[in-house]
């Protein structure tokens, strides 16, 4: 498993993005890019499990950490959805140069990144949202509304300072609903019914706005990170959908 299949990947400001490549079948030219959520990174257990399973099914995978997260360069306080869109486009550029057909799966805020990117960047040929965030302003107000930007932290994590840039970006975007209606590629949405971080209503709204072909899978009892009993149903749903759609 060559961890640096694509050499060094840098974003627009020149920050190096940490990634891991999982090889699929030798003749496969499809590649699933996995982007994580806020305060996450490419090594979250369910991200690694999904990457291992998808590559085991024959499809190449690249999981990466957005700048300022995990082992990627950059400062966490500079992280915004808009900056992460640029990060994803940097990864897409390298994937395209290597001749792969790109699929993107984004978790939580990474799901919002996927919708905003796919609505304007035709290099994403298939889109997957895992507990994807739609109402970005509502998310900010619910989770961090009582914190003071530039002095407080996200969920009392000292390594995750809450910045004005993050606040202003999420409130400025307000919602990815307008972009959801612009998605023209096959789109899979997966959400747990007991998610208390990004409510399942976000995926239901996005699904209602999306064009065909689209599919919404609600996993009964699954939480935001698909832990406990939610992980395998999520993985199975992704692989089943990929096998049907990539073959068509």
Secondary structure by P-SEA (a helix, b strand, c coil): cccccccccccccbbbbbbbbbbccccccbbbbbbbccccccccaaaaaaaaaaaaacbbbbbbbcccccccccccccccaaaaaaaaaaaaaaaaaaccbbbbbbccaaaaaaaaaaaccccccbbbbcccccaaaaaaaacccccccccccccccccccccaaaaaaaaaaccaaaaaaacccbbbbbbbcccccccaaaaaaaaaaccccbbbbbbccccccccccaaaaaaaaaaaaaaaaaac
